[in-house]
Amino acid sequence: QLYNEKVSDLLRPPNPSPKPSAATSLAIREDPNLGVFIPDATQVIATSTKGVLAVLRTAAKHRAVRETNQNSASSRSHAILRFTVTRGTEDAAKPGMSKVRRG
């Protein structure tokens, strides 16, 4: 998430530090092949829609929210999500092997 100009990983347990503003911000990088990425961000393999939703629920629990006059659980951050979808199909020319397409 991006909150107070700091990037944190929503899939890691929050730091119990008494000074939340002292938390270290993760670096955002850009690569010609990878595009924009965060090197130290947690990567999770999900093999189903149910698995993806479980990861999103975990992340949502760690998001920064605060009460306002208009909303009791107003989001105070921006979530940054990156999905890589990989699809495998059986290779007819090589039984037991798969062709992998990533995109």
Accessible surface in RSA format (square Angstrom, percent):
REM  Atomic radii and reference values for relative SASA: ProtOr
REM  Chains: A
REM  Algorithm: Lee & Richards
REM  Probe-radius: 1.40
REM  Slices: 20
REM RES _ NUM      All-atoms   Total-Side   Main-Chain    Non-polar    All polar
REM                ABS   REL    ABS   REL    ABS   REL    ABS   REL    ABS   REL
RES GLN A   1    21.57  12.1  14.92  10.9   6.65  15.8   0.04   0.1  21.52  16.3
RES LEU A   2    65.02  36.2  63.27  45.3   1.75   4.4  63.27  44.4   1.75   4.7
RES TYR A   3    60.20  28.1  56.40  32.1   3.81   9.9  39.39  29.6  20.81  25.7
RES ASN A   4   109.85  75.8  82.64  79.9  27.21  65.5  28.19  67.8  81.66  78.9
RES GLU A   5   167.34  96.1 138.01 104.4  29.33  69.8  55.49 107.3 111.85  91.3
RES LYS A   6    74.80  36.5  73.97  45.4   0.83   2.0  28.89  26.0  45.91  48.9
RES VAL A   7     7.42   4.9   7.15   6.5   0.27   0.6   7.15   6.2   0.27   0.7
RES SER A   8    45.02  38.0  40.64  54.2   4.39  10.1  36.02  76.7   9.00  12.6
RES ASP A   9    23.81  16.7   7.24   7.2  16.57  39.2   7.10  16.7  16.71  16.7
RES LEU A  10    17.67   9.8  14.29  10.2   3.38   8.5  14.67  10.3   3.00   8.1
RES LEU A  11    49.77  27.7  28.81  20.6  20.96  52.7  28.81  20.2  20.96  56.4
RES ARG A  12   101.38  42.6  98.65  50.3   2.73   6.5  45.31  61.9  56.07  34.0
RES PRO A  13   113.07  82.4  98.89  90.1  14.18  51.6  98.91  81.7  14.16  88.0
RES PRO A  14    89.29  65.1  68.51  62.5  20.78  75.5  78.98  65.2  10.31  64.1
RES ASN A  15    96.51  66.6  69.19  66.9  27.32  65.8  29.32  70.6  67.19  64.9
RES PRO A  16   130.81  95.3  96.30  87.8  34.52 125.5 110.08  90.9  20.74 128.9
RES SER A  17    34.67  29.3  19.43  25.9  15.24  35.1  16.50  35.1  18.18  25.5
RES PRO A  18   131.33  95.7  96.17  87.7  35.16 127.8 108.78  89.8  22.55 140.1
RES LYS A  19   140.60  68.6 137.91  84.6   2.69   6.4  83.28  75.0  57.32  61.1
RES PRO A  20   104.03  75.8  91.84  83.7  12.19  44.3  96.30  79.5   7.73  48.0
RES SER A  21    86.84  73.4  70.94  94.7  15.89  36.6  50.58 107.7  36.25  50.8
RES ALA A  22    68.82  63.3  35.09  54.1  33.74  76.7  46.83  66.0  21.99  58.3
RES ALA A  23    34.83  32.0  29.38  45.3   5.45  12.4  32.13  45.2   2.70   7.2
RES THR A  24   123.65  87.9  99.65 101.0  24.00  57.2  71.53  96.1  52.12  78.8
RES SER A  25    47.36  40.0  27.50  36.7  19.86  45.8  21.29  45.3  26.08  36.5
RES LEU A  26    26.87  15.0  19.87  14.2   7.01  17.6  21.92  15.4   4.95  13.3
RES ALA A  27    40.03  36.8  27.17  41.9  12.86  29.2  36.12  50.9   3.91  10.4
RES ILE A  28    83.71  47.6  62.38  46.5  21.33  51.4  62.38  44.9  21.33  57.9
RES ARG A  29   129.53  54.4 125.00  63.7   4.54  10.8  37.87  51.8  91.67  55.6
RES GLU A  30   142.86  82.0 110.02  83.2  32.85  78.2  30.73  59.4 112.13  91.6
RES ASP A  31    42.80  30.0  40.33  40.1   2.47   5.8   3.57   8.4  39.23  39.1
RES PRO A  32   137.24 100.0  93.20  85.0  44.04 160.1 107.03  88.4  30.21 187.7
RES ASN A  33   143.24  98.8 107.31 103.7  35.93  86.5  27.37  65.9 115.87 112.0
RES LEU A  34    94.38  52.6  83.29  59.6  11.09  27.9  85.86  60.3   8.52  22.9
RES GLY A  35    30.03  37.0   0.00   N/A  30.03  37.0  28.85  79.2   1.17   2.6
RES VAL A  36    91.88  60.5  76.72  69.5  15.17  36.5  76.72  66.7  15.17  41.1
RES PHE A  37    50.63  25.3  45.90  28.4   4.73  12.3  50.63  30.7   0.00   0.0
RES ILE A  38    32.40  18.4  19.53  14.6  12.86  31.0  19.53  14.1  12.86  34.9
RES PRO A  39    66.09  48.2  38.30  34.9  27.79 101.0  44.12  36.4  21.97 136.5
RES ASP A  40    89.22  62.5  80.85  80.5   8.37  19.8  16.26  38.3  72.96  72.8
RES ALA A  41    36.34  33.4  27.24  42.0   9.11  20.7  27.24  38.4   9.11  24.1
RES THR A  42    54.38  38.7  32.42  32.9  21.96  52.3  34.84  46.8  19.54  29.5
RES GLN A  43   168.92  94.5 135.84  99.3  33.08  78.8  49.09 104.5 119.83  90.9
RES VAL A  44    76.47  50.3  42.50  38.5  33.97  81.8  46.02  40.0  30.45  82.6
RES ILE A  45   163.39  93.0 134.40 100.1  28.99  69.9 138.08  99.4  25.31  68.7
RES ALA A  46    40.22  37.0   9.14  14.1  31.07  70.7  13.04  18.4  27.18  72.0
RES THR A  47   132.72  94.4  92.38  93.7  40.34  96.1  70.45  94.6  62.27  94.1
RES SER A  48    58.16  49.1  44.73  59.7  13.43  30.9  45.44  96.8  12.72  17.8
RES THR A  49   105.89  75.3  95.14  96.5  10.75  25.6  62.39  83.8  43.50  65.8
RES LYS A  50   167.57  81.7 162.26  99.6   5.30  12.6 108.02  97.2  59.54  63.4
RES GLY A  51    23.44  28.9   0.00   N/A  23.44  28.9  21.95  60.2   1.50   3.4
RES VAL A  52    45.86  30.2  45.08  40.8   0.78   1.9  45.85  39.8   0.00   0.0
RES LEU A  53    78.28  43.6  77.97  55.8   0.31   0.8  77.97  54.8   0.31   0.8
RES ALA A  54    49.45  45.5  46.01  71.0   3.44   7.8  47.88  67.4   1.57   4.2
RES VAL A  55    38.61  25.4  35.79  32.4   2.82   6.8  38.56  33.5   0.05   0.1
RES LEU A  56    58.50  32.6  54.59  39.1   3.90   9.8  54.95  38.6   3.55   9.5
RES ARG A  57   142.35  59.8 138.88  70.8   3.47   8.3  65.74  89.8  76.62  46.4
RES THR A  58    58.14  41.4  57.70  58.5   0.44   1.1  31.79  42.7  26.36  39.8
RES ALA A  59    10.47   9.6  10.47  16.2   0.00   0.0  10.47  14.7   0.00   0.0
RES ALA A  60    63.53  58.4  47.26  72.9  16.27  37.0  49.21  69.3  14.32  37.9
RES LYS A  61   169.59  82.7 132.90  81.5  36.69  87.4  86.64  78.0  82.94  88.4
RES HIS A  62    54.74  29.9  38.21  26.6  16.53  42.3  23.23  23.9  31.50  36.7
RES ARG A  63    69.90  29.4  58.18  29.7  11.72  27.9  11.79  16.1  58.11  35.2
RES ALA A  64    10.01   9.2   5.25   8.1   4.76  10.8  10.01  14.1   0.00   0.0
RES VAL A  65    63.83  42.0  57.60  52.1   6.23  15.0  57.60  50.0   6.23  16.9
RES ARG A  66   131.98  55.4 127.03  64.8   4.95  11.8  54.92  75.1  77.06  46.7
RES GLU A  67   136.38  78.3 108.73  82.3  27.64  65.8  27.34  52.9 109.04  89.0
RES THR A  68    40.91  29.1  25.02  25.4  15.89  37.9  32.32  43.4   8.59  13.0
RES ASN A  69   160.67 110.8 119.30 115.3  41.37  99.6  29.86  71.9 130.81 126.4
RES GLN A  70   172.72  96.6 137.94 100.8  34.78  82.8  56.28 119.8 116.44  88.3
RES ASN A  71    75.70  52.2  68.79  66.5   6.91  16.6  18.38  44.2  57.33  55.4
RES SER A  72    92.21  77.9  70.38  93.9  21.83  50.3  39.05  83.2  53.16  74.5
RES ALA A  73    62.45  57.4  48.82  75.3  13.63  31.0  49.33  69.5  13.12  34.8
RES SER A  74    19.13  16.2  17.88  23.9   1.25   2.9   1.53   3.3  17.60  24.7
RES SER A  75    54.55  46.1  32.39  43.2  22.16  51.0  31.86  67.9  22.69  31.8
RES ARG A  76   102.00  42.8  81.40  41.5  20.60  49.0  28.64  39.1  73.36  44.5
RES SER A  77    10.27   8.7   0.00   0.0  10.27  23.7   1.42   3.0   8.85  12.4
RES HIS A  78   129.34  70.7 126.91  88.2   2.43   6.2  76.65  79.0  52.70  61.3
RES ALA A  79    47.71  43.9  20.15  31.1  27.56  62.7  20.15  28.4  27.56  73.0
RES ILE A  80    84.26  47.9  59.05  44.0  25.20  60.7  62.38  44.9  21.88  59.4
RES LEU A  81   102.91  57.3  71.00  50.8  31.91  80.2  73.35  51.5  29.56  79.5
RES ARG A  82   133.38  56.0  96.66  49.3  36.72  87.4  63.16  86.3  70.22  42.6
RES PHE A  83   120.55  60.3  91.64  56.8  28.91  75.2  94.04  57.0  26.51  75.9
RES THR A  84    69.05  49.1  37.59  38.1  31.46  75.0  25.58  34.4  43.47  65.7
RES VAL A  85   100.47  66.1  95.44  86.4   5.03  12.1  98.55  85.6   1.92   5.2
RES THR A  86    78.55  55.9  49.17  49.8  29.38  70.0  36.80  49.4  41.75  63.1
RES ARG A  87   146.24  61.4 141.43  72.1   4.81  11.4  55.73  76.2  90.51  54.9
RES GLY A  88    48.93  60.3   0.00   N/A  48.93  60.3  14.62  40.1  34.31  76.8
RES THR A  89    60.28  42.9  54.00  54.7   6.27  15.0  46.71  62.7  13.56  20.5
RES GLU A  90   130.66  75.0 104.05  78.7  26.62  63.4  33.61  65.0  97.05  79.2
RES ASP A  91    18.10  12.7  17.78  17.7   0.32   0.8   0.40   0.9  17.70  17.7
RES ALA A  92   102.21  94.0  68.78 106.1  33.42  76.0  79.06 111.3  23.15  61.3
RES ALA A  93    89.34  82.1  52.13  80.4  37.22  84.7  63.99  90.1  25.35  67.2
RES LYS A  94   122.12  59.6 118.64  72.8   3.48   8.3  66.02  59.4  56.10  59.8
RES PRO A  95   115.86  84.4  94.14  85.8  21.71  78.9  95.80  79.1  20.06 124.6
RES GLY A  96    76.32  94.1   0.00   N/A  76.32  94.1  42.11 115.6  34.21  76.6
RES MET A  97   111.84  57.9 108.86  72.0   2.99   7.1  80.32  68.3  31.53  41.8
RES SER A  98    73.69  62.3  46.90  62.6  26.79  61.7  15.98  34.0  57.71  80.9
RES LYS A  99   125.31  61.1 118.73  72.8   6.59  15.7  67.74  61.0  57.57  61.3
RES VAL A 100   103.41  68.0  68.03  61.6  35.38  85.3  68.85  59.8  34.56  93.7
RES ARG A 101   176.90  74.3 171.14  87.2   5.76  13.7  56.73  77.5 120.17  72.8
RES ARG A 102   169.30  71.1 140.47  71.6  28.83  68.6  44.49  60.8 124.81  75.6
RES GLY A 103    83.30 102.7   0.00   N/A  83.30 102.7  72.44 198.8  10.86  24.3
END  Absolute sums over single chains surface
CHAIN  1 A     8766.3       6868.9       1897.4       4902.2       3864.1
END  Absolute sums over all chains
TOTAL          8766.3       6868.9       1897.4       4902.2       3864.1
